[in-house]
Amino acid sequence: MKQGVSSTEHHEESAEQRDYVKGLVLAFILTVASFSVVWFKLLTGPAALILLGILALVQCAAQIRYFLHVDGRSHRDDLLLILFTSLIVLIIVSGTIWILWNQHARMM
């Protein structure tokens, strides 16, 4: 142990490092799973899109939990900020898709 570092600080540091390793392993597994679905054509069409969307959401949740250290208990304000930002982005993206789909239908 380093001089002047208490055992509590050492324990917190090692717990934080374990969280980073867990996050890295989970992110790697989810990334490999996503690439495998596409590369090996395990699923096609809408089923592949749904699975990739689910894997992307789990990847986002893992990034937020393990790398940004935002969980439901200790960083409630940060979590609410992330959820609100996600809602705004969802509204903008869905509105854009709706407008483009409507324009596409009018062009036909």
MODELLER restraints for C-alpha pairs under 7 A, 6 or more apart:
rsr = mdl.restraints
at = mdl.atoms
rsr.add(forms.Gaussian(group=physical.xy_distance, feature=features.Distance(at['CA:19:A'], at['CA:66:A']), mean=5.82, stdev=0.5))
rsr.add(forms.Gaussian(group=physical.xy_distance, feature=features.Distance(at['CA:20:A'], at['CA:66:A']), mean=6.04, stdev=0.5))
rsr.add(forms.Gaussian(group=physical.xy_distance, feature=features.Distance(at['CA:20:A'], at['CA:67:A']), mean=6.51, stdev=0.5))
rsr.add(forms.Gaussian(group=physical.xy_distance, feature=features.Distance(at['CA:23:A'], at['CA:62:A']), mean=6.34, stdev=0.5))
rsr.add(forms.Gaussian(group=physical.xy_distance, feature=features.Distance(at['CA:23:A'], at['CA:63:A']), mean=6.93, stdev=0.5))
rsr.add(forms.Gaussian(group=physical.xy_distance, feature=features.Distance(at['CA:23:A'], at['CA:66:A']), mean=5.08, stdev=0.5))
rsr.add(forms.Gaussian(group=physical.xy_distance, feature=features.Distance(at['CA:23:A'], at['CA:67:A']), mean=6.88, stdev=0.5))
rsr.add(forms.Gaussian(group=physical.xy_distance, feature=features.Distance(at['CA:27:A'], at['CA:59:A']), mean=6.18, stdev=0.5))
rsr.add(forms.Gaussian(group=physical.xy_distance, feature=features.Distance(at['CA:30:A'], at['CA:55:A']), mean=6.43, stdev=0.5))
rsr.add(forms.Gaussian(group=physical.xy_distance, feature=features.Distance(at['CA:30:A'], at['CA:59:A']), mean=6.47, stdev=0.5))
rsr.add(forms.Gaussian(group=physical.xy_distance, feature=features.Distance(at['CA:34:A'], at['CA:52:A']), mean=6.11, stdev=0.5))
rsr.add(forms.Gaussian(group=physical.xy_distance, feature=features.Distance(at['CA:34:A'], at['CA:55:A']), mean=6.80, stdev=0.5))
rsr.add(forms.Gaussian(group=physical.xy_distance, feature=features.Distance(at['CA:37:A'], at['CA:43:A']), mean=6.30, stdev=0.5))
rsr.add(forms.Gaussian(group=physical.xy_distance, feature=features.Distance(at['CA:64:A'], at['CA:70:A']), mean=5.83, stdev=0.5))
rsr.add(forms.Gaussian(group=physical.xy_distance, feature=features.Distance(at['CA:65:A'], at['CA:71:A']), mean=5.82, stdev=0.5))
rsr.add(forms.Gaussian(group=physical.xy_distance, feature=features.Distance(at['CA:70:A'], at['CA:78:A']), mean=6.77, stdev=0.5))
rsr.add(forms.Gaussian(group=physical.xy_distance, feature=features.Distance(at['CA:70:A'], at['CA:79:A']), mean=6.32, stdev=0.5))
rsr.add(forms.Gaussian(group=physical.xy_distance, feature=features.Distance(at['CA:72:A'], at['CA:79:A']), mean=6.89, stdev=0.5))
